[in-house]
Amino acid sequence: MVDQEQTKRIIIIGGGITGLSAAYRLSELSGERNYPLDVTLIEARDRLGGVIHTVKQDGFLIDSGPDNFITAKPWALSLTRRLGLESELLSTSEAHRRALVVRLGKLMPIPEGFLLMAPTKFMPLITSPLFSLPGKLRMGMEMFLPARKVNEDESLASFVTRRFGHEALDRVVQPLISGIYTAKPERLSLRATMPRFLDLETKYGSVIKGMLREGKRHKTKGSGARYGMFVTFRDGLQTIINALRDRLNHVRFRLNEHVIRIAKKANGRAIPSWSVELKDGMSMEADGVIITGPSPHAAKLLTGVDTRLAEQLSAVQYASSAVVHLAYRREQVAHPLDAFGLVVPISERRSIIAASFSSVKYEGRAPDGYVLLRAFMGGALHPEMMQHNDKGLIIAARSDLDDLLGISAAPYFAVVHRWPESMAQYDVGHLQRVAAIRRRLSEHKGLQLGGNGFEGVGIPDCVRAGERAAEELLTSLGL
């Protein structure tokens, strides 16, 4: 019989992938260490999953937020395996593993071998109409430029123009990276988002030289990203959320509940207890608390606990975004759709940031004879777009895609999914800010933070953040 005095009460705030990963890791550790835990997870929405949400409509499979994750970062794949879901994974289609970019109103292929930041193959670059001759020569000069002596953080814009020139930034790198982070290139921290490129410069003296040498170990076809490393589930990303929910049948899920503040309670022991106050006036007591979700929300909850910590959390900025899904009969789209999607430079002055050809990238996303497209809007690049209602977003997305893809008719359906304050902005110096938050957090035993505002915005990063929060919480409780 379990001694109730020994059972530790844990409250997790936020039921997205971070919170669920934290709950699952707590469950694993509880079993491994044979220590009883009483876990409650509180979620403001009426469902679990956060930005991960799969919808089926008229034979289409729609991931309304992210639609895949990268396996190069191991944490989501490891969780998938521990849940027994590896057989459900689906890789990107073998055909058309490339990306397009808008240039002067036309779609052009990003040269094969151009991986996010730099070219790794010279002939496709030389023959590409995307760059001018001076622009190509400037990129090639990167191999002969001296490396910066101080390997410190700098913005994406600063690094790329310093190493490759303005054409590389404006025509390819900015739209590719902004399609991931929806961030302004002049503010985006390279050390916090893509430290590999800074490290290649330091180690090899040249990014291109480093990528060529290391690329011998990682043969890649296509352009834009290493698409072979991206996977999803046959029935959408909701698969992992459902599996976590089902495995965590011992966890109390409280949906449609809003936490308004957290208080630390002195109890005469080295480790304090915590009080979690809900909007309806109810308070819950806990030995440990994990807060997930946007950092500004965590800041509001912790204002009464630690003003300085709350200020540090508030400094992490977020942007809002929207995804517009559009379904068409295949014959209504003139473009061959011989790529996984397209990205749009800021200089093109379009409403969309990027578009993904969902039914080309992954099988089973649209019925035979139809295509499913998704357009990305808003972010730090176009915050004004979020002021439009859903009809306005659909009109704007259709205008761009009709023009770029030669679409001749109204969509079979169009659906908008909004994600307010969902995109963490990693400004230059972000890692130093996170380190300061971690130091301050260490002063509060029984309290942990997780989410996409710290060390990564992708699904693997959020899984890692949740698992790390669980592990460090138990350590701080002496378990």
C-alpha positions as CSV (number, residue, x, y, z in Angstrom):
1,M,0.0,0.0,0.0
2,V,1.4,3.4,-1.0
3,D,2.2,5.8,1.8
4,Q,0.4,9.0,1.0
5,E,2.9,10.9,3.0
6,Q,5.6,9.8,0.6
7,T,3.6,10.6,-2.6
8,K,4.8,13.8,-4.3
9,R,2.1,15.9,-5.9
10,I,3.2,17.4,-9.2
11,I,1.2,19.9,-11.3
12,I,2.0,20.5,-15.0
13,I,0.6,23.6,-16.5
14,G,0.1,23.2,-20.3
15,G,-1.0,20.2,-22.3
16,G,1.0,20.7,-25.4
17,I,3.8,18.3,-26.5
18,T,6.1,19.8,-23.9
19,G,3.7,19.2,-21.0
20,L,2.8,15.8,-22.1
21,S,6.4,14.8,-22.6
22,A,7.1,16.0,-19.1
23,A,4.2,13.9,-17.7
24,Y,5.4,10.8,-19.6
25,R,9.0,11.2,-18.4
26,L,7.7,11.6,-14.8
27,S,5.8,8.4,-15.3
28,E,8.9,6.6,-16.6
29,L,11.1,7.9,-13.7
30,S,8.4,7.1,-11.1
31,G,8.4,3.4,-12.3
32,E,12.2,3.2,-12.6
33,R,12.8,4.7,-9.1
34,N,9.7,3.1,-7.5
35,Y,8.7,6.4,-6.1
36,P,5.0,7.3,-6.2
37,L,3.9,10.5,-7.9
38,D,0.5,12.2,-8.0
39,V,0.4,14.1,-11.3
40,T,-2.2,16.6,-12.5
41,L,-2.0,18.4,-15.9
42,I,-3.9,21.6,-16.4
43,E,-4.7,22.8,-19.9
44,A,-6.6,25.9,-20.9
45,R,-8.0,24.5,-24.1
46,D,-10.6,21.8,-24.4
47,R,-8.1,19.4,-25.9
48,L,-4.5,18.2,-25.5
49,G,-1.8,18.8,-28.0
50,G,-1.3,22.6,-28.2
51,V,-0.2,23.5,-31.7
52,I,-0.3,19.8,-32.7
53,H,-3.8,19.1,-34.0
54,T,-4.8,16.8,-36.9
55,V,-8.2,17.2,-38.6
56,K,-9.8,14.9,-41.2
57,Q,-12.2,16.5,-43.6
58,D,-13.7,15.1,-46.8
59,G,-10.9,12.5,-47.2
60,F,-8.1,15.1,-46.5
61,L,-5.8,14.8,-43.6
62,I,-4.8,18.2,-42.2
63,D,-2.2,19.0,-39.6
64,S,-3.3,22.4,-38.6
65,G,0.0,23.3,-36.9
66,P,3.4,21.6,-37.6
67,D,3.1,18.6,-39.9
68,N,6.4,16.8,-39.3
69,F,9.5,16.7,-37.2
70,I,13.2,16.2,-37.9
71,T,15.0,13.0,-36.8
72,A,18.5,14.7,-36.7
73,K,17.5,15.9,-33.3
74,P,16.8,12.6,-31.5
75,W,14.3,13.4,-28.8
76,A,11.0,13.1,-30.6
77,L,12.1,10.0,-32.4
78,S,13.2,8.4,-29.1
79,L,9.8,9.2,-27.6
80,T,8.1,7.7,-30.6
81,R,10.0,4.5,-30.2
82,R,9.3,4.3,-26.4
83,L,5.6,4.7,-27.2
84,G,5.8,1.9,-29.8
85,L,4.9,4.1,-32.7
86,E,7.9,3.7,-34.9
87,S,5.9,1.6,-37.4
88,E,3.5,4.5,-37.9
89,L,6.2,6.9,-39.1
90,L,6.1,8.1,-42.7
91,S,9.0,9.6,-44.5
92,T,8.8,12.4,-47.1
93,S,8.1,11.2,-50.7
94,E,11.2,10.2,-52.6
95,A,10.2,12.4,-55.6
96,H,10.5,16.2,-55.7
97,R,12.7,16.7,-52.7
98,R,13.4,20.3,-53.4
99,A,12.1,23.8,-52.7
100,L,11.1,26.7,-54.9
101,V,11.7,30.4,-54.2
102,V,9.9,33.4,-55.6
103,R,12.0,35.7,-57.7
104,L,10.5,38.8,-59.4
105,G,7.1,37.2,-59.3
106,K,8.2,33.8,-60.7
107,L,9.0,30.5,-59.1
108,M,12.5,29.3,-59.5
109,P,14.2,26.1,-58.0
110,I,16.7,26.6,-55.2
111,P,19.9,25.2,-56.7
112,E,20.5,21.5,-55.8
113,G,22.8,21.3,-52.8
114,F,22.0,24.7,-51.4
115,L,21.3,23.6,-47.8
116,L,19.7,26.4,-45.8
117,M,22.7,28.6,-45.7
118,A,25.3,27.7,-48.3
119,P,25.9,25.9,-51.6
120,T,27.5,22.5,-51.4
121,K,27.5,21.9,-55.2
122,F,29.0,24.4,-57.6
123,M,27.5,23.5,-61.0
124,P,23.8,23.9,-60.0
125,L,24.8,27.3,-58.5
126,I,26.7,28.4,-61.6
127,T,23.8,27.5,-63.9
128,S,21.0,28.8,-61.7
129,P,19.2,31.9,-63.0
130,L,18.4,32.8,-59.4
131,F,21.6,34.7,-58.8
132,S,23.5,37.3,-60.9
133,L,27.1,36.6,-61.9
134,P,28.5,39.0,-59.3
135,G,26.3,37.3,-56.7
136,K,27.6,33.9,-57.7
137,L,31.2,35.1,-57.5
138,R,30.6,36.7,-54.1
139,M,29.2,33.4,-52.8
140,G,32.2,31.5,-54.2
141,M,34.6,33.9,-52.5
142,E,33.4,32.6,-49.1
143,M,36.0,29.8,-49.4
144,F,38.8,32.3,-49.4
145,L,37.6,34.8,-46.8
146,P,39.3,34.8,-43.4
147,A,37.3,33.4,-40.5
148,R,36.2,35.7,-37.8
149,K,38.5,35.3,-34.8
150,V,35.8,35.6,-32.2
151,N,33.2,32.9,-32.3
152,E,30.4,34.8,-30.7
153,D,26.7,35.2,-31.5
154,E,25.5,37.4,-34.4
155,S,22.4,37.9,-36.4
156,L,21.5,35.8,-39.4
157,A,21.7,38.9,-41.6
158,S,25.1,39.8,-40.3
159,F,26.6,36.3,-40.8
160,V,25.2,35.6,-44.2
161,T,26.2,39.0,-45.7
162,R,29.6,38.8,-44.1
163,R,30.3,35.3,-45.5
164,F,28.2,35.1,-48.7
165,G,26.9,38.6,-49.7
166,H,23.5,40.3,-49.9
167,E,22.1,38.3,-52.8
168,A,22.5,35.0,-50.9
169,L,20.7,36.5,-47.9
170,D,17.9,38.3,-49.8
171,R,17.1,35.7,-52.4
172,V,17.5,32.4,-50.6
173,V,18.7,32.3,-47.0
174,Q,16.2,34.8,-45.5
175,P,13.1,33.1,-47.0
176,L,14.3,29.6,-46.2
177,I,15.1,30.5,-42.5
178,S,12.1,32.7,-42.1
179,G,9.9,29.8,-43.3
180,I,11.1,28.0,-40.1
181,Y,11.3,30.8,-37.6
182,T,9.1,33.6,-39.1
183,A,11.8,35.9,-37.7
184,K,13.5,39.1,-38.9
185,P,16.9,38.2,-40.2
186,E,18.5,41.3,-38.6
187,R,17.4,40.1,-35.1
188,L,17.6,36.3,-35.4
189,S,20.4,34.7,-33.3
190,L,22.5,32.4,-35.3
191,R,24.1,30.8,-32.2
192,A,20.6,30.0,-30.8
193,T,19.2,28.6,-34.0
194,M,21.9,27.3,-36.3
195,P,25.2,27.2,-34.4
196,R,26.6,24.7,-36.8
197,F,27.4,27.4,-39.3
198,L,29.3,29.5,-36.8
199,D,31.2,26.3,-35.8
200,L,32.0,25.4,-39.4
201,E,33.6,28.8,-39.9
202,T,35.6,28.4,-36.7
203,K,36.7,24.8,-37.4
204,Y,37.4,25.0,-41.2
205,G,37.8,28.7,-41.8
206,S,35.0,28.5,-44.4
207,V,31.4,27.4,-44.2
208,I,31.5,25.9,-47.7
209,K,34.7,24.0,-47.0
210,G,33.3,22.6,-43.8
211,M,30.0,21.5,-45.4
212,L,31.9,19.9,-48.3
213,R,34.1,17.9,-45.9
214,E,31.3,16.9,-43.5
215,G,28.9,16.4,-46.4
216,K,30.9,13.3,-47.5
217,R,29.4,11.6,-44.4
218,H,25.9,12.9,-45.1
219,K,25.0,12.4,-48.7
220,T,21.9,14.6,-49.5
221,K,19.9,15.1,-52.6
222,G,17.6,18.1,-53.2
223,S,17.7,21.7,-51.9
224,G,16.5,23.8,-49.1
225,A,16.7,21.2,-46.3
226,R,17.6,17.6,-45.7
227,Y,14.1,16.4,-46.4
228,G,15.0,12.7,-45.8
229,M,15.4,13.6,-42.1
230,F,11.8,14.8,-41.8
231,V,9.0,12.4,-40.8
232,T,5.4,12.4,-39.7
233,F,2.8,9.8,-38.8
234,R,0.5,8.1,-41.3
235,D,-2.5,9.6,-39.5
236,G,-0.9,12.9,-38.7
237,L,1.0,14.3,-35.7
238,Q,-2.1,13.8,-33.5
239,T,-1.0,10.2,-33.3
240,I,1.7,11.0,-30.7
241,I,-0.6,13.2,-28.7
242,N,-3.2,10.4,-28.6
243,A,-0.6,7.8,-27.6
244,L,0.7,10.0,-24.8
245,R,-2.9,10.7,-23.5
246,D,-3.7,6.9,-23.5
247,R,-0.5,6.0,-21.8
248,L,-1.0,8.6,-19.1
249,N,-4.3,7.2,-17.8
250,H,-3.0,7.7,-14.2
251,V,-2.6,11.4,-14.8
252,R,-5.5,13.7,-14.0
253,F,-6.2,15.9,-17.0
254,R,-8.0,19.1,-16.2
255,L,-9.1,20.7,-19.5
256,N,-10.7,24.2,-19.9
257,E,-9.0,25.3,-16.7
258,H,-7.0,28.6,-16.5
259,V,-4.2,29.1,-14.0
260,I,-3.9,32.8,-13.0
261,R,-1.0,32.7,-10.5
262,I,1.4,30.6,-8.6
263,A,2.6,31.1,-5.1
264,K,5.5,29.7,-3.1
265,K,4.6,28.5,0.4
266,A,7.1,28.3,3.2
267,N,6.6,25.1,5.1
268,G,9.6,25.0,7.4
269,R,11.4,22.5,5.2
270,A,14.3,23.1,2.7
271,I,12.0,22.5,-0.2
272,P,8.9,24.7,-0.2
273,S,5.5,23.7,-1.4
274,W,3.5,25.5,-4.1
275,S,0.0,26.8,-4.6
276,V,-1.6,27.0,-8.0
277,E,-4.6,29.3,-8.2
278,L,-7.2,28.7,-10.9
279,K,-9.5,31.3,-12.5
280,D,-12.5,29.9,-10.8
281,G,-10.9,30.7,-7.4
282,M,-9.9,27.2,-6.6
283,S,-6.3,26.6,-5.3
284,M,-4.3,23.4,-5.7
285,E,-1.3,22.5,-3.6
286,A,1.8,20.8,-5.0
287,D,5.3,19.7,-4.1
288,G,6.5,20.6,-7.6
289,V,5.3,22.6,-10.6
290,I,6.3,22.5,-14.3
291,I,5.1,25.5,-16.4
292,T,5.1,25.0,-20.1
293,G,3.9,27.2,-23.0
294,P,4.9,30.8,-24.0
295,S,7.4,32.5,-21.7
296,P,5.4,35.7,-21.3
297,H,2.5,33.5,-19.9
298,A,4.9,31.9,-17.4
299,A,6.1,35.4,-16.5
300,K,2.5,36.5,-15.5
301,L,2.1,33.4,-13.3
302,L,5.4,34.0,-11.5
303,T,5.2,37.7,-10.9
304,G,4.3,37.2,-7.2
305,V,7.1,34.6,-6.8
306,D,10.1,36.3,-8.4
307,T,9.8,39.7,-10.1
308,R,13.2,39.4,-11.7
309,L,12.5,36.0,-13.1
310,A,9.2,37.2,-14.5
311,E,11.0,40.2,-16.1
312,Q,13.6,37.8,-17.7
313,L,10.8,35.6,-19.1
314,S,8.9,38.6,-20.5
315,A,12.0,39.5,-22.5
316,V,11.5,36.5,-24.7
317,Q,9.3,37.8,-27.5
318,Y,6.7,35.8,-29.4
319,A,5.0,36.3,-32.8
320,S,1.6,35.1,-34.0
321,S,1.0,33.1,-37.1
322,A,-1.7,31.5,-39.2
323,V,-1.9,28.5,-41.5
324,V,-4.3,28.5,-44.4
325,H,-5.2,25.1,-45.8
326,L,-6.6,25.0,-49.3
327,A,-7.8,21.9,-51.2
328,Y,-8.2,21.8,-55.0
329,R,-8.8,19.3,-57.8
330,R,-5.5,18.5,-59.4
331,E,-6.5,19.9,-62.8
332,Q,-7.2,23.3,-61.3
333,V,-3.5,23.8,-60.5
334,A,-1.4,24.5,-63.6
335,H,1.9,24.2,-61.8
336,P,3.5,20.7,-61.9
337,L,4.0,20.9,-58.1
338,D,7.4,19.3,-58.6
339,A,8.7,20.4,-55.2
340,F,7.7,20.2,-51.6
341,G,6.8,23.8,-51.4
342,L,7.9,27.4,-51.9
343,V,9.4,30.3,-49.9
344,V,8.9,34.0,-50.4
345,P,11.6,36.6,-49.8
346,I,10.5,39.8,-48.0
347,S,11.5,41.8,-51.0
348,E,8.7,40.2,-53.1
349,R,6.1,42.0,-50.9
350,R,3.7,39.0,-50.8
351,S,1.1,38.2,-48.1
352,I,2.4,34.7,-47.5
353,I,5.8,33.7,-46.0
354,A,5.9,30.3,-47.5
355,A,3.6,27.5,-48.8
356,S,3.9,23.7,-48.5
357,F,2.5,21.2,-51.0
358,S,1.2,18.8,-48.3
359,S,-0.1,16.1,-50.6
360,V,3.2,16.1,-52.6
361,K,5.4,15.9,-49.5
362,Y,3.5,13.1,-47.7
363,E,1.2,10.4,-49.0
364,G,-2.3,10.1,-47.7
365,R,-2.9,13.8,-47.3
366,A,-5.5,14.2,-50.1
367,P,-7.8,11.9,-52.1
368,D,-6.8,10.8,-55.6
369,G,-7.3,13.6,-58.0
370,Y,-6.9,16.4,-55.4
371,V,-4.1,18.4,-53.9
372,L,-3.7,20.0,-50.4
373,L,-1.7,23.2,-50.0
374,R,-0.9,25.1,-46.9
375,A,0.1,28.8,-46.8
376,F,2.0,30.3,-43.8
377,M,1.2,33.9,-42.8
378,G,2.0,36.4,-40.1
379,G,5.0,35.9,-37.9
380,A,7.4,38.7,-37.1
381,L,7.8,39.4,-40.8
382,H,4.1,40.2,-41.5
383,P,2.4,40.8,-38.1
384,E,-0.2,43.0,-39.8
385,M,-1.7,40.0,-41.5
386,M,-3.0,38.7,-38.2
387,Q,-5.4,41.7,-38.1
388,H,-7.3,40.2,-41.0
389,N,-10.3,38.0,-40.3
390,D,-10.3,34.4,-41.6
391,K,-12.0,35.5,-44.9
392,G,-9.3,38.1,-45.4
393,L,-6.5,35.6,-44.8
394,I,-8.0,33.2,-47.3
395,I,-8.4,35.9,-49.9
396,A,-4.8,37.0,-49.4
397,A,-3.4,33.5,-49.6
398,R,-5.5,32.6,-52.7
399,S,-4.3,35.8,-54.4
400,D,-0.6,34.8,-54.0
401,L,-1.1,31.1,-54.8
402,D,-3.4,31.7,-57.8
403,D,-0.7,33.9,-59.3
404,L,2.3,31.7,-58.4
405,L,0.8,28.3,-59.1
406,G,-1.6,29.1,-61.9
407,I,-4.7,28.2,-60.0
408,S,-7.9,28.7,-62.1
409,A,-10.8,28.2,-59.7
410,A,-12.0,28.5,-56.1
411,P,-10.7,25.9,-53.7
412,Y,-12.8,22.9,-52.8
413,F,-12.5,24.2,-49.3
414,A,-10.3,26.6,-47.3
415,V,-9.6,26.4,-43.6
416,V,-7.7,28.9,-41.4
417,H,-5.9,27.9,-38.2
418,R,-4.5,30.7,-36.0
419,W,-1.7,30.3,-33.5
420,P,-1.5,33.4,-31.4
421,E,1.8,34.1,-29.6
422,S,3.2,30.7,-30.7
423,M,6.4,31.5,-32.4
424,A,9.3,32.3,-30.0
425,Q,11.7,34.9,-31.4
426,Y,15.3,34.1,-30.7
427,D,17.0,37.5,-30.9
428,V,20.8,37.9,-30.8
429,G,22.0,37.1,-27.3
430,H,19.1,34.7,-26.7
431,L,21.2,31.9,-25.1
432,Q,22.7,34.4,-22.6
433,R,19.1,35.4,-21.6
434,V,18.2,31.7,-21.2
435,A,21.3,31.1,-19.1
436,A,20.3,33.9,-16.8
437,I,16.7,32.5,-16.5
438,R,18.2,29.1,-15.6
439,R,20.3,30.6,-12.9
440,R,17.4,32.4,-11.4
441,L,15.2,29.4,-11.7
442,S,17.7,27.3,-9.8
443,E,16.9,29.4,-6.7
444,H,13.3,27.9,-6.6
445,K,13.3,24.3,-5.7
446,G,10.3,22.4,-7.0
447,L,9.8,24.8,-10.0
448,Q,10.7,24.1,-13.6
449,L,10.0,25.7,-16.9
450,G,9.6,24.1,-20.4
451,G,8.5,25.2,-23.9
452,N,9.8,26.6,-27.1
453,G,11.0,29.9,-25.6
454,F,14.4,28.5,-24.5
455,E,16.6,26.1,-26.5
456,G,14.6,25.2,-29.6
457,V,11.2,25.7,-31.3
458,G,10.7,22.4,-33.1
459,I,8.9,19.3,-31.8
460,P,12.1,17.4,-30.8
461,D,13.2,20.5,-28.9
462,C,9.9,20.7,-27.1
463,V,10.0,17.0,-26.2
464,R,13.5,17.5,-24.8
465,A,12.4,20.6,-22.8
466,G,9.5,18.6,-21.2
467,E,11.7,15.7,-20.4
468,R,14.5,17.9,-19.0
469,A,12.0,19.8,-16.8
470,A,10.7,16.5,-15.4
471,E,14.2,15.2,-14.7
472,E,15.4,18.4,-13.0
473,L,12.2,18.7,-11.0
474,L,12.7,15.3,-9.4
475,T,16.3,16.1,-8.8
476,S,15.4,19.3,-7.0
477,L,12.9,17.4,-4.9
478,G,15.6,15.0,-3.9
479,L,14.1,12.0,-5.8
